[in-house]
Amino acid sequence: MAVDPNDRRTVYAGANTGRVLRSRDGAQTWEEAATNLPTVNMLAMATDGAGTVYVWPEGDGVYRLRTGETLWTYREPYTTRWA
Protein backbone atom coordinates (compact mmCIF):
# COMPACT_ATOMS: atom_id res chain seq x y z
CA MET A 1 0.00 0.00 0.00
CA ALA A 2 1.23 3.52 -0.77
CA VAL A 3 -0.16 6.95 0.06
CA ASP A 4 0.57 10.00 -2.07
CA PRO A 5 2.56 12.33 0.23
CA ASN A 6 1.09 15.41 -1.47
CA ASP A 7 -2.52 14.22 -1.35
CA ARG A 8 -3.33 11.89 1.54
CA ARG A 9 -6.69 11.07 -0.06
CA THR A 10 -4.91 9.29 -2.94
CA VAL A 11 -4.08 5.74 -1.91
CA TYR A 12 -2.73 2.80 -3.92
CA ALA A 13 -3.22 -0.83 -2.92
CA GLY A 14 -1.81 -3.92 -4.60
CA ALA A 15 -2.76 -7.57 -4.63
CA ASN A 16 -1.11 -10.80 -5.76
CA THR A 17 -3.50 -10.84 -8.70
CA GLY A 18 -1.34 -8.22 -10.42
CA ARG A 19 -3.84 -5.45 -9.91
CA VAL A 20 -3.08 -2.09 -8.37
CA LEU A 21 -6.11 -0.20 -7.20
CA ARG A 22 -6.26 3.56 -6.67
CA SER A 23 -8.56 5.59 -4.48
CA ARG A 24 -8.76 9.35 -4.84
CA ASP A 25 -11.25 9.87 -2.05
CA GLY A 26 -9.54 8.44 1.02
CA ALA A 27 -10.40 4.78 0.32
CA GLN A 28 -14.14 5.32 -0.11
CA THR A 29 -14.12 4.09 -3.72
CA TRP A 30 -11.50 2.24 -5.79
CA GLU A 31 -10.56 1.94 -9.46
CA GLU A 32 -7.89 -0.04 -11.26
CA ALA A 33 -4.84 2.22 -11.69
CA ALA A 34 -3.86 0.62 -15.03
CA THR A 35 -4.69 -2.61 -16.77
CA ASN A 36 -1.53 -4.26 -18.10
CA LEU A 37 0.31 -5.26 -14.92
CA PRO A 38 0.93 -9.03 -15.12
CA THR A 39 0.16 -11.37 -12.28
CA VAL A 40 3.08 -10.78 -9.94
CA ASN A 41 3.78 -11.14 -6.25
CA MET A 42 4.32 -7.55 -5.20
CA LEU A 43 7.06 -7.04 -2.66
CA ALA A 44 6.87 -3.25 -2.39
CA MET A 45 5.00 -0.24 -3.70
CA ALA A 46 5.84 3.46 -3.44
CA THR A 47 4.77 6.82 -4.78
CA ASP A 48 7.09 9.77 -5.26
CA GLY A 49 4.54 12.51 -4.64
CA ALA A 50 4.92 13.78 -8.19
CA GLY A 51 2.30 11.44 -9.63
CA THR A 52 4.44 8.35 -10.19
CA VAL A 53 3.79 4.96 -8.61
CA TYR A 54 6.39 2.17 -8.57
CA VAL A 55 5.79 -1.54 -7.99
CA TRP A 56 8.61 -3.97 -7.22
CA PRO A 57 7.62 -7.56 -8.02
CA GLU A 58 9.20 -10.71 -6.72
CA GLY A 59 12.21 -11.30 -8.95
CA ASP A 60 13.90 -8.57 -10.96
CA GLY A 61 12.80 -5.26 -12.39
CA VAL A 62 10.29 -2.57 -11.48
CA TYR A 63 7.02 -1.29 -12.91
CA ARG A 64 6.20 2.42 -13.17
CA LEU A 65 2.93 4.29 -13.73
CA ARG A 66 2.86 8.06 -14.15
CA THR A 67 -0.12 10.39 -13.87
CA GLY A 68 -2.20 10.28 -17.02
CA GLU A 69 -0.76 6.98 -18.23
CA THR A 70 -3.01 3.96 -18.65
CA LEU A 71 -0.31 1.29 -18.98
CA TRP A 72 2.49 0.21 -16.66
CA THR A 73 6.07 0.50 -17.94
CA TYR A 74 8.46 -2.33 -17.05
CA ARG A 75 12.12 -1.65 -16.44
CA GLU A 76 14.72 -4.40 -16.51
CA PRO A 77 17.19 -4.49 -13.62
CA TYR A 78 20.51 -2.72 -14.02
CA THR A 79 19.37 -0.44 -16.82
CA THR A 80 20.47 3.14 -16.63
CA ARG A 81 17.39 5.31 -17.10
CA TRP A 82 13.68 5.43 -17.73
CA ALA A 83 12.68 6.44 -21.25
PDB file of N, CA, C and O in Angstrom:
ATOM      1  N   MET A   1       0.845  -1.164   0.000  1.00  0.00           N
ATOM      2  CA  MET A   1       0.000   0.000   0.000  1.00  0.00           C
ATOM      3  C   MET A   1       0.897   1.237   0.000  1.00  0.00           C
ATOM      4  O   MET A   1       1.953   1.252   0.633  1.00  0.00           O
ATOM      5  N   ALA A   2       0.462   2.271  -0.719  1.00  0.00           N
ATOM      6  CA  ALA A   2       1.230   3.516  -0.767  1.00  0.00           C
ATOM      7  C   ALA A   2       0.256   4.689  -0.748  1.00  0.00           C
ATOM      8  O   ALA A   2      -0.809   4.640  -1.363  1.00  0.00           O
ATOM      9  N   VAL A   3       0.638   5.733  -0.038  1.00  0.00           N
ATOM     10  CA  VAL A   3      -0.164   6.947   0.062  1.00  0.00           C
ATOM     11  C   VAL A   3       0.612   8.085  -0.584  1.00  0.00           C
ATOM     12  O   VAL A   3       1.802   8.262  -0.321  1.00  0.00           O
ATOM     13  N   ASP A   4      -0.063   8.853  -1.427  1.00  0.00           N
ATOM     14  CA  ASP A   4       0.572  10.002  -2.072  1.00  0.00           C
ATOM     15  C   ASP A   4       0.907  11.031  -0.996  1.00  0.00           C
ATOM     16  O   ASP A   4       0.005  11.503  -0.304  1.00  0.00           O
ATOM     17  N   PRO A   5       2.183  11.391  -0.837  1.00  0.00           N
ATOM     18  CA  PRO A   5       2.559  12.332   0.231  1.00  0.00           C
ATOM     19  C   PRO A   5       2.019  13.752   0.014  1.00  0.00           C
ATOM     20  O   PRO A   5       1.958  14.540   0.957  1.00  0.00           O
ATOM     21  N   ASN A   6       1.635  14.074  -1.202  1.00  0.00           N
ATOM     22  CA  ASN A   6       1.090  15.413  -1.474  1.00  0.00           C
ATOM     23  C   ASN A   6      -0.426  15.460  -1.422  1.00  0.00           C
ATOM     24  O   ASN A   6      -1.012  16.542  -1.394  1.00  0.00           O
ATOM     25  N   ASP A   7      -1.064  14.307  -1.409  1.00  0.00           N
ATOM     26  CA  ASP A   7      -2.520  14.220  -1.350  1.00  0.00           C
ATOM     27  C   ASP A   7      -2.893  12.956  -0.599  1.00  0.00           C
ATOM     28  O   ASP A   7      -3.010  11.891  -1.205  1.00  0.00           O
ATOM     29  N   ARG A   8      -3.077  13.052   0.683  1.00  0.00           N
ATOM     30  CA  ARG A   8      -3.330  11.889   1.542  1.00  0.00           C
ATOM     31  C   ARG A   8      -4.619  11.143   1.185  1.00  0.00           C
ATOM     32  O   ARG A   8      -4.837  10.026   1.655  1.00  0.00           O
ATOM     33  N   ARG A   9      -5.463  11.747   0.367  1.00  0.00           N
ATOM     34  CA  ARG A   9      -6.691  11.070  -0.055  1.00  0.00           C
ATOM     35  C   ARG A   9      -6.439  10.105  -1.215  1.00  0.00           C
ATOM     36  O   ARG A   9      -7.298   9.284  -1.538  1.00  0.00           O
ATOM     37  N   THR A  10      -5.259  10.200  -1.844  1.00  0.00           N
ATOM     38  CA  THR A  10      -4.911   9.294  -2.939  1.00  0.00           C
ATOM     39  C   THR A  10      -4.096   8.143  -2.382  1.00  0.00           C
ATOM     40  O   THR A  10      -2.991   8.327  -1.872  1.00  0.00           O
ATOM     41  N   VAL A  11      -4.664   6.953  -2.488  1.00  0.00           N
ATOM     42  CA  VAL A  11      -4.081   5.739  -1.907  1.00  0.00           C
ATOM     43  C   VAL A  11      -4.004   4.676  -2.995  1.00  0.00           C
ATOM     44  O   VAL A  11      -4.911   4.550  -3.818  1.00  0.00           O
ATOM     45  N   TYR A  12      -2.918   3.915  -2.991  1.00  0.00           N
ATOM     46  CA  TYR A  12      -2.734   2.795  -3.918  1.00  0.00           C
ATOM     47  C   TYR A  12      -2.627   1.521  -3.105  1.00  0.00           C
ATOM     48  O   TYR A  12      -1.967   1.484  -2.067  1.00  0.00           O
ATOM     49  N   ALA A  13      -3.285   0.472  -3.590  1.00  0.00           N
ATOM     50  CA  ALA A  13      -3.220  -0.826  -2.918  1.00  0.00           C
ATOM     51  C   ALA A  13      -2.998  -1.908  -3.962  1.00  0.00           C
ATOM     52  O   ALA A  13      -3.618  -1.888  -5.025  1.00  0.00           O
ATOM     53  N   GLY A  14      -2.120  -2.845  -3.664  1.00  0.00           N
ATOM     54  CA  GLY A  14      -1.811  -3.919  -4.600  1.00  0.00           C
ATOM     55  C   GLY A  14      -2.235  -5.268  -4.065  1.00  0.00           C
ATOM     56  O   GLY A  14      -2.417  -5.456  -2.862  1.00  0.00           O
ATOM     57  N   ALA A  15      -2.390  -6.205  -4.990  1.00  0.00           N
ATOM     58  CA  ALA A  15      -2.757  -7.573  -4.627  1.00  0.00           C
ATOM     59  C   ALA A  15      -1.936  -8.541  -5.460  1.00  0.00           C
ATOM     60  O   ALA A  15      -1.370  -8.159  -6.484  1.00  0.00           O
ATOM     61  N   ASN A  16      -1.869  -9.780  -5.030  1.00  0.00           N
ATOM     62  CA  ASN A  16      -1.108 -10.798  -5.762  1.00  0.00           C
ATOM     63  C   ASN A  16      -1.714 -11.135  -7.113  1.00  0.00           C
ATOM     64  O   ASN A  16      -1.121 -11.890  -7.884  1.00  0.00           O
ATOM     65  N   THR A  17      -2.865 -10.597  -7.407  1.00  0.00           N
ATOM     66  CA  THR A  17      -3.498 -10.842  -8.701  1.00  0.00           C
ATOM     67  C   THR A  17      -2.887  -9.979  -9.796  1.00  0.00           C
ATOM     68  O   THR A  17      -3.260 -10.105 -10.963  1.00  0.00           O
ATOM     69  N   GLY A  18      -1.949  -9.100  -9.433  1.00  0.00           N
ATOM     70  CA  GLY A  18      -1.344  -8.224 -10.418  1.00  0.00           C
ATOM     71  C   GLY A  18      -2.115  -6.947 -10.638  1.00  0.00           C
ATOM     72  O   GLY A  18      -1.839  -6.210 -11.585  1.00  0.00           O
ATOM     73  N   ARG A  19      -3.065  -6.678  -9.792  1.00  0.00           N
ATOM     74  CA  ARG A  19      -3.839  -5.446  -9.909  1.00  0.00           C
ATOM     75  C   ARG A  19      -3.362  -4.436  -8.877  1.00  0.00           C
ATOM     76  O   ARG A  19      -3.047  -4.785  -7.739  1.00  0.00           O
ATOM     77  N   VAL A  20      -3.315  -3.185  -9.297  1.00  0.00           N
ATOM     78  CA  VAL A  20      -3.077  -2.089  -8.369  1.00  0.00           C
ATOM     79  C   VAL A  20      -4.312  -1.208  -8.427  1.00  0.00           C
ATOM     80  O   VAL A  20      -4.695  -0.710  -9.485  1.00  0.00           O
ATOM     81  N   LEU A  21      -4.916  -1.031  -7.284  1.00  0.00           N
ATOM     82  CA  LEU A  21      -6.110  -0.203  -7.199  1.00  0.00           C
ATOM     83  C   LEU A  21      -5.745   1.171  -6.666  1.00  0.00           C
ATOM     84  O   LEU A  21      -4.804   1.320  -5.887  1.00  0.00           O
ATOM     85  N   ARG A  22      -6.506   2.177  -7.100  1.00  0.00           N
ATOM     86  CA  ARG A  22      -6.258   3.560  -6.666  1.00  0.00           C
ATOM     87  C   ARG A  22      -7.561   4.134  -6.133  1.00  0.00           C
ATOM     88  O   ARG A  22      -8.630   3.946  -6.715  1.00  0.00           O
ATOM     89  N   SER A  23      -7.448   4.830  -5.025  1.00  0.00           N
ATOM     90  CA  SER A  23      -8.562   5.589  -4.477  1.00  0.00           C
ATOM     91  C   SER A  23      -8.155   7.055  -4.441  1.00  0.00           C
ATOM     92  O   SER A  23      -7.049   7.388  -4.014  1.00  0.00           O
ATOM     93  N   ARG A  24      -9.023   7.904  -4.877  1.00  0.00           N
ATOM     94  CA  ARG A  24      -8.756   9.354  -4.845  1.00  0.00           C
ATOM     95  C   ARG A  24      -9.609  10.062  -3.812  1.00  0.00           C
ATOM     96  O   ARG A  24      -9.602  11.290  -3.717  1.00  0.00           O
ATOM     97  N   ASP A  25     -10.350   9.273  -3.034  1.00  0.00           N
ATOM     98  CA  ASP A  25     -11.248   9.872  -2.048  1.00  0.00           C
ATOM     99  C   ASP A  25     -11.066   9.250  -0.656  1.00  0.00           C
ATOM    100  O   ASP A  25     -12.034   9.043   0.075  1.00  0.00           O
ATOM    101  N   GLY A  26      -9.827   8.962  -0.312  1.00  0.00           N
ATOM    102  CA  GLY A  26      -9.535   8.440   1.019  1.00  0.00           C
ATOM    103  C   GLY A  26     -10.044   7.041   1.265  1.00  0.00           C
ATOM    104  O   GLY A  26     -10.451   6.719   2.381  1.00  0.00           O
ATOM    105  N   ALA A  27     -10.030   6.198   0.242  1.00  0.00           N
ATOM    106  CA  ALA A  27     -10.403   4.780   0.318  1.00  0.00           C
ATOM    107  C   ALA A  27     -11.904   4.553   0.391  1.00  0.00           C
ATOM    108  O   ALA A  27     -12.347   3.494   0.836  1.00  0.00           O
ATOM    109  N   GLN A  28     -12.686   5.523  -0.034  1.00  0.00           N
ATOM    110  CA  GLN A  28     -14.137   5.321  -0.107  1.00  0.00           C
ATOM    111  C   GLN A  28     -14.509   4.511  -1.348  1.00  0.00           C
ATOM    112  O   GLN A  28     -15.352   3.617  -1.278  1.00  0.00           O
ATOM    113  N   THR A  29     -13.882   4.824  -2.481  1.00  0.00           N
ATOM    114  CA  THR A  29     -14.116   4.092  -3.716  1.00  0.00           C
ATOM    115  C   THR A  29     -12.765   3.764  -4.347  1.00  0.00           C
ATOM    116  O   THR A  29     -11.767   4.435  -4.082  1.00  0.00           O
ATOM    117  N   TRP A  30     -12.742   2.721  -5.189  1.00  0.00           N
ATOM    118  CA  TRP A  30     -11.501   2.242  -5.791  1.00  0.00           C
ATOM    119  C   TRP A  30     -11.687   2.047  -7.288  1.00  0.00           C
ATOM    120  O   TRP A  30     -12.784   1.748  -7.759  1.00  0.00           O
ATOM    121  N   GLU A  31     -10.590   2.223  -8.034  1.00  0.00           N
ATOM    122  CA  GLU A  31     -10.559   1.939  -9.463  1.00  0.00           C
ATOM    123  C   GLU A  31      -9.215   1.284  -9.765  1.00  0.00           C
ATOM    124  O   GLU A  31      -8.252   1.439  -9.015  1.00  0.00           O
ATOM    125  N   GLU A  32      -9.168   0.555 -10.867  1.00  0.00           N
ATOM    126  CA  GLU A  32      -7.893  -0.037 -11.257  1.00  0.00           C
ATOM    127  C   GLU A  32      -6.996   1.069 -11.788  1.00  0.00           C
ATOM    128  O   GLU A  32      -7.417   1.850 -12.641  1.00  0.00           O
ATOM    129  N   ALA A  33      -5.759   1.145 -11.291  1.00  0.00           N
ATOM    130  CA  ALA A  33      -4.843   2.218 -11.689  1.00  0.00           C
ATOM    131  C   ALA A  33      -4.448   2.099 -13.155  1.00  0.00           C
ATOM    132  O   ALA A  33      -4.375   3.109 -13.855  1.00  0.00           O
ATOM    133  N   ALA A  34      -4.198   0.905 -13.626  1.00  0.00           N
ATOM    134  CA  ALA A  34      -3.857   0.623 -15.026  1.00  0.00           C
ATOM    135  C   ALA A  34      -4.115  -0.856 -15.252  1.00  0.00           C
ATOM    136  O   ALA A  34      -4.255  -1.615 -14.293  1.00  0.00           O
ATOM    137  N   THR A  35      -4.179  -1.268 -16.493  1.00  0.00           N
ATOM    138  CA  THR A  35      -4.689  -2.609 -16.766  1.00  0.00           C
ATOM    139  C   THR A  35      -3.664  -3.642 -17.212  1.00  0.00           C
ATOM    140  O   THR A  35      -4.019  -4.818 -17.294  1.00  0.00           O
ATOM    141  N   ASN A  36      -2.445  -3.292 -17.500  1.00  0.00           N
ATOM    142  CA  ASN A  36      -1.527  -4.264 -18.103  1.00  0.00           C
ATOM    143  C   ASN A  36      -0.501  -4.863 -17.153  1.00  0.00           C
ATOM    144  O   ASN A  36       0.437  -5.514 -17.614  1.00  0.00           O
ATOM    145  N   LEU A  37      -0.641  -4.672 -15.860  1.00  0.00           N
ATOM    146  CA  LEU A  37       0.308  -5.263 -14.919  1.00  0.00           C
ATOM    147  C   LEU A  37       0.078  -6.775 -14.877  1.00  0.00           C
ATOM    148  O   LEU A  37      -1.038  -7.219 -14.608  1.00  0.00           O
ATOM    149  N   PRO A  38       1.118  -7.569 -15.140  1.00  0.00           N
ATOM    150  CA  PRO A  38       0.927  -9.027 -15.123  1.00  0.00           C
ATOM    151  C   PRO A  38       0.722  -9.534 -13.702  1.00  0.00           C
ATOM    152  O   PRO A  38       0.922  -8.800 -12.734  1.00  0.00           O
ATOM    153  N   THR A  39       0.329 -10.767 -13.590  1.00  0.00           N
ATOM    154  CA  THR A  39       0.160 -11.366 -12.275  1.00  0.00           C
ATOM    155  C   THR A  39       1.536 -11.533 -11.646  1.00  0.00           C
ATOM    156  O   THR A  39       2.339 -12.356 -12.086  1.00  0.00           O
ATOM    157  N   VAL A  40       1.794 -10.747 -10.618  1.00  0.00           N
ATOM    158  CA  VAL A  40       3.085 -10.780  -9.937  1.00  0.00           C
ATOM    159  C   VAL A  40       2.843 -10.759  -8.432  1.00  0.00           C
ATOM    160  O   VAL A  40       1.822 -10.256  -7.962  1.00  0.00           O
ATOM    161  N   ASN A  41       3.779 -11.300  -7.697  1.00  0.00           N
ATOM    162  CA  ASN A  41       3.777 -11.136  -6.248  1.00  0.00           C
ATOM    163  C   ASN A  41       4.488  -9.830  -5.949  1.00  0.00           C
ATOM    164  O   ASN A  41       5.694  -9.707  -6.160  1.00  0.00           O
ATOM    165  N   MET A  42       3.745  -8.865  -5.462  1.00  0.00           N
ATOM    166  CA  MET A  42       4.317  -7.547  -5.198  1.00  0.00           C
ATOM    167  C   MET A  42       5.029  -7.545  -3.861  1.00  0.00           C
ATOM    168  O   MET A  42       4.464  -7.923  -2.834  1.00  0.00           O
ATOM    169  N   LEU A  43       6.282  -7.112  -3.894  1.00  0.00           N
ATOM    170  CA  LEU A  43       7.058  -7.035  -2.662  1.00  0.00           C
ATOM    171  C   LEU A  43       7.006  -5.649  -2.047  1.00  0.00           C
ATOM    172  O   LEU A  43       7.068  -5.501  -0.827  1.00  0.00           O
ATOM    173  N   ALA A  44       6.893  -4.624  -2.900  1.00  0.00           N
ATOM    174  CA  ALA A  44       6.869  -3.254  -2.395  1.00  0.00           C
ATOM    175  C   ALA A  44       6.165  -2.356  -3.401  1.00  0.00           C
ATOM    176  O   ALA A  44       6.090  -2.654  -4.593  1.00  0.00           O
ATOM    177  N   MET A  45       5.652  -1.245  -2.878  1.00  0.00           N
ATOM    178  CA  MET A  45       5.004  -0.236  -3.699  1.00  0.00           C
ATOM    179  C   MET A  45       5.327   1.118  -3.089  1.00  0.00           C
ATOM    180  O   MET A  45       5.388   1.257  -1.868  1.00  0.00           O
ATOM    181  N   ALA A  46       5.535   2.117  -3.942  1.00  0.00           N
ATOM    182  CA  ALA A  46       5.843   3.456  -3.442  1.00  0.00           C
ATOM    183  C   ALA A  46       5.338   4.493  -4.429  1.00  0.00           C
ATOM    184  O   ALA A  46       5.168   4.206  -5.614  1.00  0.00           O
ATOM    185  N   THR A  47       5.099   5.695  -3.933  1.00  0.00           N
ATOM    186  CA  THR A  47       4.769   6.823  -4.785  1.00  0.00           C
ATOM    187  C   THR A  47       5.739   7.946  -4.463  1.00  0.00           C
ATOM    188  O   THR A  47       6.157   8.107  -3.316  1.00  0.00           O
ATOM    189  N   ASP A  48       6.096   8.721  -5.477  1.00  0.00           N
ATOM    190  CA  ASP A  48       7.093   9.769  -5.261  1.00  0.00           C
ATOM    191  C   ASP A  48       6.484  11.133  -4.967  1.00  0.00           C
ATOM    192  O   ASP A  48       7.220  12.102  -4.777  1.00  0.00           O
ATOM    193  N   GLY A  49       5.169  11.233  -4.925  1.00  0.00           N
ATOM    194  CA  GLY A  49       4.536  12.507  -4.638  1.00  0.00           C
ATOM    195  C   GLY A  49       4.426  13.410  -5.840  1.00  0.00           C
ATOM    196  O   GLY A  49       3.834  14.486  -5.759  1.00  0.00           O
ATOM    197  N   ALA A  50       4.987  12.990  -6.953  1.00  0.00           N
ATOM    198  CA  ALA A  50       4.917  13.776  -8.185  1.00  0.00           C
ATOM    199  C   ALA A  50       4.034  13.065  -9.218  1.00  0.00           C
ATOM    200  O   ALA A  50       4.096  13.356 -10.413  1.00  0.00           O
ATOM    201  N   GLY A  51       3.216  12.133  -8.736  1.00  0.00           N
ATOM    202  CA  GLY A  51       2.301  11.444  -9.629  1.00  0.00           C
ATOM    203  C   GLY A  51       2.815  10.151 -10.212  1.00  0.00           C
ATOM    204  O   GLY A  51       2.221   9.632 -11.157  1.00  0.00           O
ATOM    205  N   THR A  52       3.894   9.614  -9.687  1.00  0.00           N
ATOM    206  CA  THR A  52       4.441   8.355 -10.186  1.00  0.00           C
ATOM    207  C   THR A  52       4.348   7.285  -9.107  1.00  0.00           C
ATOM    208  O   THR A  52       4.679   7.523  -7.946  1.00  0.00           O
ATOM    209  N   VAL A  53       3.893   6.109  -9.510  1.00  0.00           N
ATOM    210  CA  VAL A  53       3.794   4.958  -8.614  1.00  0.00           C
ATOM    211  C   VAL A  53       4.752   3.889  -9.132  1.00  0.00           C
ATOM    212  O   VAL A  53       4.838   3.658 -10.338  1.00  0.00           O
ATOM    213  N   TYR A  54       5.463   3.245  -8.225  1.00  0.00           N
ATOM    214  CA  TYR A  54       6.391   2.170  -8.566  1.00  0.00           C
ATOM    215  C   TYR A  54       5.967   0.897  -7.862  1.00  0.00           C
ATOM    216  O   TYR A  54       5.544   0.930  -6.707  1.00  0.00           O
ATOM    217  N   VAL A  55       6.080  -0.226  -8.558  1.00  0.00           N
ATOM    218  CA  VAL A  55       5.789  -1.541  -7.987  1.00  0.00           C
ATOM    219  C   VAL A  55       7.005  -2.432  -8.219  1.00  0.00           C
ATOM    220  O   VAL A  55       7.483  -2.570  -9.345  1.00  0.00           O
ATOM    221  N   TRP A  56       7.495  -3.031  -7.140  1.00  0.00           N
ATOM    222  CA  TRP A  56       8.606  -3.974  -7.222  1.00  0.00           C
ATOM    223  C   TRP A  56       8.055  -5.373  -7.062  1.00  0.00           C
ATOM    224  O   TRP A  56       7.578  -5.727  -5.984  1.00  0.00           O
ATOM    225  N   PRO A  57       8.110  -6.184  -8.121  1.00  0.00           N
ATOM    226  CA  PRO A  57       7.619  -7.557  -8.016  1.00  0.00           C
ATOM    227  C   PRO A  57       8.699  -8.481  -7.477  1.00  0.00           C
ATOM    228  O   PRO A  57       9.878  -8.136  -7.410  1.00  0.00           O
ATOM    229  N   GLU A  58       8.251  -9.664  -7.097  1.00  0.00           N
ATOM    230  CA  GLU A  58       9.199 -10.706  -6.720  1.00  0.00           C
ATOM    231  C   GLU A  58      10.035 -11.028  -7.957  1.00  0.00           C
ATOM    232  O   GLU A  58       9.486 -11.205  -9.045  1.00  0.00           O
ATOM    233  N   GLY A  59      11.330 -11.102  -7.805  1.00  0.00           N
ATOM    234  CA  GLY A  59      12.213 -11.300  -8.948  1.00  0.00           C
ATOM    235  C   GLY A  59      12.914  -9.995  -9.283  1.00  0.00           C
ATOM    236  O   GLY A  59      13.233  -9.213  -8.387  1.00  0.00           O
ATOM    237  N   ASP A  60      13.154  -9.758 -10.544  1.00  0.00           N
ATOM    238  CA  ASP A  60      13.900  -8.573 -10.959  1.00  0.00           C
ATOM    239  C   ASP A  60      12.999  -7.543 -11.623  1.00  0.00           C
ATOM    240  O   ASP A  60      11.900  -7.855 -12.083  1.00  0.00           O
ATOM    241  N   GLY A  61      13.486  -6.314 -11.662  1.00  0.00           N
ATOM    242  CA  GLY A  61      12.803  -5.258 -12.392  1.00  0.00           C
ATOM    243  C   GLY A  61      11.846  -4.453 -11.528  1.00  0.00           C
ATOM    244  O   GLY A  61      11.661  -4.729 -10.343  1.00  0.00           O
ATOM    245  N   VAL A  62      11.241  -3.449 -12.157  1.00  0.00           N
ATOM    246  CA  VAL A  62      10.294  -2.573 -11.481  1.00  0.00           C
ATOM    247  C   VAL A  62       9.278  -2.085 -12.514  1.00  0.00           C
ATOM    248  O   VAL A  62       9.600  -1.935 -13.693  1.00  0.00           O
ATOM    249  N   TYR A  63       8.057  -1.842 -12.059  1.00  0.00           N
ATOM    250  CA  TYR A  63       7.018  -1.290 -12.914  1.00  0.00           C
ATOM    251  C   TYR A  63       6.736   0.141 -12.471  1.00  0.00           C
ATOM    252  O   TYR A  63       6.774   0.458 -11.282  1.00  0.00           O
ATOM    253  N   ARG A  64       6.450   1.009 -13.460  1.00  0.00           N
ATOM    254  CA  ARG A  64       6.202   2.421 -13.166  1.00  0.00           C
ATOM    255  C   ARG A  64       4.905   2.859 -13.851  1.00  0.00           C
ATOM    256  O   ARG A  64       4.619   2.449 -14.976  1.00  0.00           O
ATOM    257  N   LEU A  65       4.128   3.693 -13.163  1.00  0.00           N
ATOM    258  CA  LEU A  65       2.928   4.288 -13.734  1.00  0.00           C
ATOM    259  C   LEU A  65       2.931   5.767 -13.372  1.00  0.00           C
ATOM    260  O   LEU A  65       2.968   6.126 -12.195  1.00  0.00           O
ATOM    261  N   ARG A  66       2.894   6.616 -14.383  1.00  0.00           N
ATOM    262  CA  ARG A  66       2.865   8.064 -14.153  1.00  0.00           C
ATOM    263  C   ARG A  66       1.450   8.596 -14.340  1.00  0.00           C
ATOM    264  O   ARG A  66       0.627   7.975 -15.012  1.00  0.00           O
ATOM    265  N   THR A  67       1.177   9.747 -13.741  1.00  0.00           N
ATOM    266  CA  THR A  67      -0.124  10.393 -13.871  1.00  0.00           C
ATOM    267  C   THR A  67      -0.495  10.539 -15.339  1.00  0.00           C
ATOM    268  O   THR A  67       0.313  10.979 -16.157  1.00  0.00           O
ATOM    269  N   GLY A  68      -1.712  10.168 -15.655  1.00  0.00           N
ATOM    270  CA  GLY A  68      -2.195  10.284 -17.024  1.00  0.00           C
ATOM    271  C   GLY A  68      -1.931   9.074 -17.886  1.00  0.00           C
ATOM    272  O   GLY A  68      -2.536   8.935 -18.949  1.00  0.00           O
ATOM    273  N   GLU A  69      -1.041   8.190 -17.459  1.00  0.00           N
ATOM    274  CA  GLU A  69      -0.757   6.976 -18.227  1.00  0.00           C
ATOM    275  C   GLU A  69      -1.798   5.911 -17.905  1.00  0.00           C
ATOM    276  O   GLU A  69      -2.357   5.886 -16.808  1.00  0.00           O
ATOM    277  N   THR A  70      -2.051   5.042 -18.863  1.00  0.00           N
ATOM    278  CA  THR A  70      -3.010   3.962 -18.653  1.00  0.00           C
ATOM    279  C   THR A  70      -2.353   2.593 -18.671  1.00  0.00           C
ATOM    280  O   THR A  70      -3.016   1.584 -18.433  1.00  0.00           O
ATOM    281  N   LEU A  71      -1.045   2.548 -18.952  1.00  0.00           N
ATOM    282  CA  LEU A  71      -0.312   1.286 -18.984  1.00  0.00           C
ATOM    283  C   LEU A  71       0.945   1.378 -18.123  1.00  0.00           C
ATOM    284  O   LEU A  71       1.609   2.414 -18.086  1.00  0.00           O
ATOM    285  N   TRP A  72       1.261   0.296 -17.439  1.00  0.00           N
ATOM    286  CA  TRP A  72       2.493   0.212 -16.656  1.00  0.00           C
ATOM    287  C   TRP A  72       3.681   0.076 -17.595  1.00  0.00           C
ATOM    288  O   TRP A  72       3.570  -0.535 -18.657  1.00  0.00           O
ATOM    289  N   THR A  73       4.808   0.640 -17.210  1.00  0.00           N
ATOM    290  CA  THR A  73       6.066   0.500 -17.944  1.00  0.00           C
ATOM    291  C   THR A  73       6.992  -0.384 -17.121  1.00  0.00           C
ATOM    292  O   THR A  73       7.206  -0.128 -15.936  1.00  0.00           O
ATOM    293  N   TYR A  74       7.541  -1.421 -17.742  1.00  0.00           N
ATOM    294  CA  TYR A  74       8.456  -2.332 -17.050  1.00  0.00           C
ATOM    295  C   TYR A  74       9.890  -1.913 -17.320  1.00  0.00           C
ATOM    296  O   TYR A  74      10.238  -1.531 -18.437  1.00  0.00           O
ATOM    297  N   ARG A  75      10.707  -1.986 -16.300  1.00  0.00           N
ATOM    298  CA  ARG A  75      12.124  -1.653 -16.435  1.00  0.00           C
ATOM    299  C   ARG A  75      12.948  -2.829 -15.962  1.00  0.00           C
ATOM    300  O   ARG A  75      12.808  -3.289 -14.829  1.00  0.00           O
ATOM    301  N   GLU A  76      13.810  -3.312 -16.844  1.00  0.00           N
ATOM    302  CA  GLU A  76      14.723  -4.402 -16.506  1.00  0.00           C
ATOM    303  C   GLU A  76      15.689  -3.936 -15.417  1.00  0.00           C
ATOM    304  O   GLU A  76      15.967  -2.743 -15.295  1.00  0.00           O
ATOM    305  N   PRO A  77      16.196  -4.878 -14.631  1.00  0.00           N
ATOM    306  CA  PRO A  77      17.186  -4.494 -13.616  1.00  0.00           C
ATOM    307  C   PRO A  77      18.495  -4.062 -14.286  1.00  0.00           C
ATOM    308  O   PRO A  77      18.848  -4.525 -15.371  1.00  0.00           O
ATOM    309  N   TYR A  78      19.174  -3.190 -13.622  1.00  0.00           N
ATOM    310  CA  TYR A  78      20.510  -2.719 -14.019  1.00  0.00           C
ATOM    311  C   TYR A  78      20.519  -1.888 -15.298  1.00  0.00           C
ATOM    312  O   TYR A  78      21.571  -1.729 -15.917  1.00  0.00           O
ATOM    313  N   THR A  79      19.382  -1.363 -15.699  1.00  0.00           N
ATOM    314  CA  THR A  79      19.371  -0.438 -16.822  1.00  0.00           C
ATOM    315  C   THR A  79      19.598   0.960 -16.275  1.00  0.00           C
ATOM    316  O   THR A  79      19.394   1.208 -15.087  1.00  0.00           O
ATOM    317  N   THR A  80      20.011   1.852 -17.121  1.00  0.00           N
ATOM    318  CA  THR A  80      20.467   3.137 -16.632  1.00  0.00           C
ATOM    319  C   THR A  80      19.369   4.149 -16.365  1.00  0.00           C
ATOM    320  O   THR A  80      19.401   4.831 -15.341  1.00  0.00           O
ATOM    321  N   ARG A  81      18.389   4.263 -17.266  1.00  0.00           N
ATOM    322  CA  ARG A  81      17.389   5.313 -17.102  1.00  0.00           C
ATOM    323  C   ARG A  81      16.034   4.901 -17.654  1.00  0.00           C
ATOM    324  O   ARG A  81      15.917   3.997 -18.481  1.00  0.00           O
ATOM    325  N   TRP A  82      15.023   5.592 -17.168  1.00  0.00           N
ATOM    326  CA  TRP A  82      13.682   5.429 -17.729  1.00  0.00           C
ATOM    327  C   TRP A  82      13.610   6.223 -19.021  1.00  0.00           C
ATOM    328  O   TRP A  82      14.223   7.284 -19.138  1.00  0.00           O
ATOM    329  N   ALA A  83      12.868   5.715 -19.983  1.00  0.00           N
ATOM    330  CA  ALA A  83      12.676   6.437 -21.251  1.00  0.00           C
ATOM    331  C   ALA A  83      11.666   7.542 -21.064  1.00  0.00           C
ATOM    332  O   ALA A  83      11.364   8.268 -22.011  1.00  0.00           O
TER     333      ALA A  83
END
